[in-house]
């Protein structure tokens, strides 16, 4: 039988406070009863001691009368009253022996003997139990108080027991929240981390512990198209299938959102890989939910102990790296961790860290980041009509970093907005050096989504005193694809400032014609992928001619990028392309190089080839 989740252990109940309350209640009750008993005993003992003292005093008085020779039978009542006051007895009387039996009630009595030791009479008196009597009168009140105290203790104990039960339920709920995913019932992220530690600690010498992160491809589409209730039902179905299919001793948990984790022990790598491939295939099979068929994809990243790590942190980090690589390069597959992924990860971290430092260096006056310019020339190559501003990064240790590396890093760590603003400011500042040239700057999707873009652009143009018509903002299909309506609103507002717009990398996307219909562009840039085959492939010239015809029909200027040979330039000119840029004319270079190129182009009787050589 497969095991999909660990046996749940009862949480340790921290019941110290309720038990203390119960103990205190019982202690108070016991102390109260004990105090009542002790008090009653002491009161009766006091009365008894007083009675003994008075009886002893009476005996002393009797002895005094006997020594005086008085006859007890004819003892003066006043003398008896004096004895009563002296010994502290109440209603003291002398009763002859012959009449003693006539005395009844609860009176105390003391015999009187003559000189021959015969009883001649009895002294009797009312017993004085004042404290006991007072306590007796308070007995109903004390009894009621005791009952109330017992009732209070009972209620307190009942409440404590109820609190203990509620606390137990609360701690059970807290334990569930801390260790279990509420939707699927699988172990959550925290519990899976604990399980990884436990399984690694029990791993045999020859065993392989495999940690797999599984990403459900298409869950967001299910939520968007069929609602979150269907998405939740799908997650529950995935969890149920995992429970049914996993090997004995394996664990599955839900990390977050559409990501699951699988932990298993196998005798070798091949067995672990086979199990994971089977599980991934099973999870990816269609689901029948609420009368509908739901299909999703599954992408998995695996790491194995001891090969890829010997502790939880190493294993989970490398499984995550494998999942990221699979999502980028092999979506829908199962990818094992490779050391190269670690190198790539460290490079990404390096670029992100150093790029932040490079941006700080800009404010400090250092120039790790700089803007280079690539000229845009007329079709005959004799006239420079503009320049494209391109960001360059020269690291103090690694040297030049290609934009393909650091732009991706900037997007990941949220620095594209700062980089784009830096390029715009520098390009507009440098534009004053070449008043006859247009300046082209690329806009990233992050910048287009920024609602402050239009106001910021207007402010920068005013700050640098550059006519808006000299600025060409280049956008790619990626800028438009996320939210076309919002992008159109932003681009229309930029055009209203007088800025010109160019569609970059035309023909490389899937919907460029649609974008040409929905958006108004001033310039169309033919991607170098269409330029490079010119002269070797007849079809490529036909495609370029078609693009030129389309652009002209829509009233756009045509610019070809990536021009590297004279043959390509001639063919593009014959096709009707008006502007070009590429290594044939100049490579991207610092502004000082463009200064020299512009100066050479303005020199009379200079041939185009000589102009090109000025910057090469």
Secondary structure in CASP SS format (residue, H / E / C, confidence):
PFRMAT SS
TARGET T0000
AUTHOR 0000-0000-0000
METHOD secondary structure of the structure
MODEL  1
X C 1.00
X C 1.00
X C 1.00
X C 1.00
X C 1.00
X C 1.00
X C 1.00
X C 1.00
X C 1.00
X C 1.00
X C 1.00
X C 1.00
X C 1.00
X C 1.00
X C 1.00
X H 1.00
X H 1.00
X H 1.00
X H 1.00
X H 1.00
X H 1.00
X H 1.00
X H 1.00
X H 1.00
X H 1.00
X H 1.00
X H 1.00
X H 1.00
X H 1.00
X H 1.00
X H 1.00
X H 1.00
X H 1.00
X H 1.00
X H 1.00
X H 1.00
X H 1.00
X H 1.00
X H 1.00
X H 1.00
X H 1.00
X H 1.00
X H 1.00
X H 1.00
X H 1.00
X H 1.00
X H 1.00
X H 1.00
X H 1.00
X H 1.00
X H 1.00
X H 1.00
X H 1.00
X H 1.00
X H 1.00
X H 1.00
X H 1.00
X H 1.00
X H 1.00
X H 1.00
X H 1.00
X H 1.00
X H 1.00
X H 1.00
X H 1.00
X H 1.00
X H 1.00
X H 1.00
X C 1.00
X C 1.00
X C 1.00
X H 1.00
X H 1.00
X H 1.00
X C 1.00
X C 1.00
X H 1.00
X H 1.00
X H 1.00
X H 1.00
X H 1.00
X H 1.00
X H 1.00
X H 1.00
X H 1.00
X H 1.00
X H 1.00
X C 1.00
X C 1.00
X E 1.00
X E 1.00
X E 1.00
X E 1.00
X E 1.00
X E 1.00
X E 1.00
X H 1.00
X H 1.00
X H 1.00
X H 1.00
X H 1.00
X H 1.00
X C 1.00
X C 1.00
X C 1.00
X C 1.00
X C 1.00
X E 1.00
X E 1.00
X E 1.00
X E 1.00
X E 1.00
X E 1.00
X C 1.00
X C 1.00
X C 1.00
X C 1.00
X C 1.00
X E 1.00
X E 1.00
X E 1.00
X E 1.00
X E 1.00
X E 1.00
X E 1.00
X E 1.00
X C 1.00
X C 1.00
X C 1.00
X H 1.00
X H 1.00
X H 1.00
X H 1.00
X H 1.00
X H 1.00
X H 1.00
X H 1.00
X H 1.00
X H 1.00
X H 1.00
X H 1.00
X H 1.00
X H 1.00
X H 1.00
X H 1.00
X H 1.00
X H 1.00
X H 1.00
X H 1.00
X H 1.00
X H 1.00
X H 1.00
X H 1.00
X H 1.00
X H 1.00
X H 1.00
X H 1.00
X H 1.00
X H 1.00
X H 1.00
X H 1.00
X H 1.00
X H 1.00
X H 1.00
X H 1.00
X H 1.00
X H 1.00
X H 1.00
X H 1.00
X H 1.00
X H 1.00
X H 1.00
X H 1.00
X H 1.00
X H 1.00
X H 1.00
X H 1.00
X H 1.00
X H 1.00
X E 1.00
X C 1.00
X C 1.00
X C 1.00
X C 1.00
X C 1.00
X C 1.00
X E 1.00
X C 1.00
X H 1.00
X H 1.00
X H 1.00
X H 1.00
X H 1.00
X H 1.00
X H 1.00
X H 1.00
X H 1.00
X H 1.00
X H 1.00
X H 1.00
X H 1.00
X H 1.00
X C 1.00
X C 1.00
X C 1.00
X C 1.00
X C 1.00
X E 1.00
X E 1.00
X E 1.00
X E 1.00
X E 1.00
X E 1.00
X E 1.00
X E 1.00
X E 1.00
X E 1.00
X C 1.00
X H 1.00
X H 1.00
X H 1.00
X H 1.00
X H 1.00
X H 1.00
X H 1.00
X H 1.00
X C 1.00
X H 1.00
X H 1.00
X H 1.00
X H 1.00
X H 1.00
X H 1.00
X H 1.00
X H 1.00
X H 1.00
X H 1.00
X H 1.00
X H 1.00
X H 1.00
X H 1.00
X H 1.00
X H 1.00
X H 1.00
X H 1.00
X C 1.00
X C 1.00
X C 1.00
X C 1.00
X C 1.00
X E 1.00
X E 1.00
X E 1.00
X E 1.00
X E 1.00
X E 1.00
X C 1.00
X C 1.00
X E 1.00
X E 1.00
X E 1.00
X E 1.00
X E 1.00
X E 1.00
X E 1.00
X E 1.00
X C 1.00
X C 1.00
X H 1.00
X H 1.00
X H 1.00
X H 1.00
X H 1.00
X H 1.00
X H 1.00
X H 1.00
X H 1.00
X H 1.00
X H 1.00
X H 1.00
X H 1.00
X H 1.00
X H 1.00
X C 1.00
X C 1.00
X C 1.00
X E 1.00
X E 1.00
X E 1.00
X C 1.00
X C 1.00
X E 1.00
X E 1.00
X E 1.00
X C 1.00
X C 1.00
X E 1.00
X E 1.00
X E 1.00
X E 1.00
X E 1.00
X E 1.00
X E 1.00
X E 1.00
X E 1.00
X C 1.00
X C 1.00
X C 1.00
X C 1.00
X C 1.00
X C 1.00
X H 1.00
X H 1.00
X H 1.00
X H 1.00
X H 1.00
X H 1.00
X H 1.00
X H 1.00
X H 1.00
X H 1.00
X H 1.00
X H 1.00
X H 1.00
X H 1.00
X H 1.00
X H 1.00
X H 1.00
X H 1.00
X C 1.00
X C 1.00
X C 1.00
X C 1.00
X E 1.00
X E 1.00
X E 1.00
X C 1.00
X C 1.00
X H 1.00
X H 1.00
X H 1.00
X H 1.00
X H 1.00
X H 1.00
X H 1.00
X H 1.00
X H 1.00
X H 1.00
X H 1.00
X H 1.00
X H 1.00
X H 1.00
X H 1.00
X H 1.00
X H 1.00
X H 1.00
X H 1.00
X H 1.00
X H 1.00
X H 1.00
X H 1.00
X H 1.00
X H 1.00
X C 1.00
X C 1.00
X C 1.00
X C 1.00
X C 1.00
X E 1.00
X E 1.00
X E 1.00
X E 1.00
X E 1.00
X E 1.00
X E 1.00
X E 1.00
X E 1.00
X E 1.00
X C 1.00
X C 1.00
X C 1.00
X C 1.00
X C 1.00
X E 1.00
X E 1.00
X E 1.00
X E 1.00
X E 1.00
X E 1.00
X E 1.00
X E 1.00
X E 1.00
X E 1.00
X E 1.00
X E 1.00
X C 1.00
X C 1.00
X C 1.00
X E 1.00
X E 1.00
X E 1.00
X C 1.00
X H 1.00
X H 1.00
X H 1.00
X H 1.00
X H 1.00
X H 1.00
X H 1.00
X H 1.00
X H 1.00
X H 1.00
X C 1.00
X C 1.00
X C 1.00
X H 1.00
X H 1.00
X H 1.00
X H 1.00
X H 1.00
X H 1.00
X H 1.00
X H 1.00
X H 1.00
X H 1.00
X H 1.00
X H 1.00
X H 1.00
X H 1.00
X H 1.00
X H 1.00
X C 1.00
X C 1.00
X C 1.00
X C 1.00
X C 1.00
X C 1.00
X E 1.00
X E 1.00
X E 1.00
X E 1.00
X E 1.00
X C 1.00
X C 1.00
X H 1.00
X H 1.00
X H 1.00
X H 1.00
X H 1.00
X C 1.00
X C 1.00
X C 1.00
X H 1.00
X H 1.00
X H 1.00
X H 1.00
X H 1.00
X H 1.00
X H 1.00
X H 1.00
X H 1.00
X H 1.00
X H 1.00
X H 1.00
X C 1.00
X C 1.00
X C 1.00
X H 1.00
X H 1.00
X H 1.00
X E 1.00
X E 1.00
X E 1.00
X E 1.00
X E 1.00
X C 1.00
X H 1.00
X H 1.00
X H 1.00
X H 1.00
X H 1.00
X C 1.00
X C 1.00
X H 1.00
X H 1.00
X H 1.00
X H 1.00
X H 1.00
X H 1.00
X H 1.00
X H 1.00
X H 1.00
X H 1.00
X H 1.00
X H 1.00
X H 1.00
X H 1.00
X C 1.00
X C 1.00
X E 1.00
X E 1.00
X E 1.00
X E 1.00
X E 1.00
X E 1.00
X E 1.00
X C 1.00
X C 1.00
X C 1.00
X C 1.00
X C 1.00
X H 1.00
X H 1.00
X H 1.00
X H 1.00
X H 1.00
X H 1.00
X H 1.00
X C 1.00
X C 1.00
X C 1.00
X C 1.00
X E 1.00
X E 1.00
X E 1.00
X E 1.00
X C 1.00
X H 1.00
X H 1.00
X H 1.00
X H 1.00
X C 1.00
X C 1.00
X C 1.00
X C 1.00
X C 1.00
X C 1.00
X H 1.00
X H 1.00
X H 1.00
X H 1.00
X H 1.00
X H 1.00
X H 1.00
X H 1.00
X H 1.00
X H 1.00
X H 1.00
X H 1.00
X H 1.00
X H 1.00
X H 1.00
X H 1.00
X C 1.00
X C 1.00
X C 1.00
X E 1.00
X E 1.00
X E 1.00
X E 1.00
X E 1.00
X C 1.00
X C 1.00
X C 1.00
X C 1.00
X H 1.00
X H 1.00
X H 1.00
X H 1.00
X H 1.00
X H 1.00
X H 1.00
X H 1.00
X H 1.00
X H 1.00
X C 1.00
X C 1.00
X C 1.00
X E 1.00
X E 1.00
X E 1.00
X C 1.00
X C 1.00
X C 1.00
X C 1.00
X C 1.00
X C 1.00
X C 1.00
X E 1.00
X C 1.00
X H 1.00
X H 1.00
X H 1.00
X H 1.00
X H 1.00
X H 1.00
X H 1.00
X H 1.00
X H 1.00
X H 1.00
X H 1.00
X H 1.00
X C 1.00
X C 1.00
X C 1.00
X C 1.00
X C 1.00
X H 1.00
X H 1.00
X H 1.00
X H 1.00
X H 1.00
X H 1.00
X C 1.00
X C 1.00
X C 1.00
END
